[in-house]
Amino acid sequence: MGHSQIGDEGDDRLSKLADGVVGHILSFLPAKEAARAAVLSTRWRDVFASVHTVSLEQTKLPVPEGGDRYRSHNHYIIPAPPFPNGVSAALLARHRRRGTAAPMRALRVAFRTYFNGMNDHDSMVDQWISYAMQQAGPELHLDLRLNGGDYSLRSVANGDQGGLKQDEHASTDEDSGPNEAPRHTLPNTDEDVGVSNDRAPKDGLYTVPRGVFSCATLRTLCIGPCKLNPPASATNLPSLETLVLIRVADSGRKIHRLISGCPRLVDLTLEDCDAVRALSVLDKRLRRLSLQCCSLLTSVAIDAAELRSFEYKGAVPAHHSFLNMPQGPRRSLSSCKVDLCDNELTSEVDLTHLGEFLHHFASTEHLHLTSARLGSGIGNETFAKRFPAFSTLGHLELTGSLPHDDDTHATDVLAAVARILEHAPNLEVLTLFFKAPPREKLDDTCHFYKEEELVDAHHLRYDRWVVFPDAPPATQLVTCLREINLVHYQGGNAQRMLAKFLLGNVARLDALYCGFAEGPLRLQNKLMDEIRGWAMDKIEPEGIMFV
């Protein structure tokens, strides 16, 4: 337990806490870990009934069917119970103690592989939702990521809907054996909340029960891939503040119907919603809007008076009217993130459209730009004419690749960084994240490779004889920049030239961080010595951190 929990006389002060307090503490753990607390002492045997948040994530693919064991690398492995049974067992475990369980605050479940219509998954998810709504307290957060097929788990950006705890095939039913499916008939899950056993014919997607769209206590809804099909006249979510829709098949009209029934909505995320072509949220004052990979979306209209955070991932908007904000932000945005999906900007048309798009966020305090190549196109003269002045920008992040032998693009990156600094006179923090080039795929029989061949399969580069061309000084760097972060730094001629340019043109730094890509320690040491030399008279030694 540790000294902080044991008194002078050896008392267990943690076990003296009320069940509700202990349950609240355990609610921050994955359900599997919270259930294991029962073995700490007999006092904790029924404490899981006081846990108000159940969080499980499937981190392994389901095992093959057709037997109790399967063969892997000449070993027989007994598979764990199916993941959905573990979720049901965790919910049932809240009712082992006589009396009522703690009111449900959050249910967070993330599948890695979801089989629609197989293993009765849909009906089990219906039961979980029904149970959560009936057991809910003053507020309820539902996060159900039913990623199936080729889709991998994707984290939900920011807010209470994120933060799923890491878990595997978690079963908290101690009475069931390794291959015995535990009971999954949850108490009090009838049709009063709109969950019906007579489901529509399968079309490949889970359909959300209609009762969800009239849950008065629902505060967060994160769900997908699925079909929503909200009722035309009965959609009423008076408490919903955060809505995250991931690969929903509904049209923009139905999604707008759902949004209209959420009077308190302040946080909206659409991810891979390809059926949505237009989005209009003029009757809500959103504080955060995230549009991720909605490829057919051509028009967005929002009231941005209270907007604090904006995220966009996709191709460069093809028209200046893509984003319409009749009521602009009353104050500066706290953050803006634009990810161009590994697209490289080369045409003047794309550069023009990007400049026009960024004008909407000229008041941001934190700007994060991601493209195929670091700072792609920003140094172009055409783009410079439309690049906005970021007078309030304090932190800039640039993400992209910068291959070690790409001297031409390195010069463009220098021009891009200098351009941005000219337009951001108050910039204090600059973060450069260098994407790694694709690694050469090793043969499956990698155990035949020599150890030194595997060790040399890294991204670090260092040539002590390289001569860097002189770069023009950037006067803006001297007066404002106080912190530089080089993330996944690989060395190589291009990245070293950029680092030397930055450190040579700053008057004084308070902090310098450099995180290296994987590679031999001898190369890391050479690169560290080089950076220390460039920053020798710019920063105190204790202000430099290498990882």
Helices and strands as residue ranges (DSSP letters): G 3-5, G 14-16, H 19-26, H 31-36, G 37-39, G 42-44, G 47-50, E 53-57, E 70-72, E 75-77, H 83-92, G 93-95, E 104-111, H 121-134, E 136-146, G 191-193, E 206-207, G 210-214, E 218-224, E 226-227, E 242-246, H 252-260, E 267-271, E 278-285, E 288-292, E 299-303, E 309-313, E 323-327, E 335-339, H 348-358, G 359-361, E 366-373, H 381-384, E 395-401, H 407-423, E 429-435, G 446-448, H 451-455, H 475-480, E 483-489, H 492-504, E 511-516, H 521-534, G 541-543, E 544-546
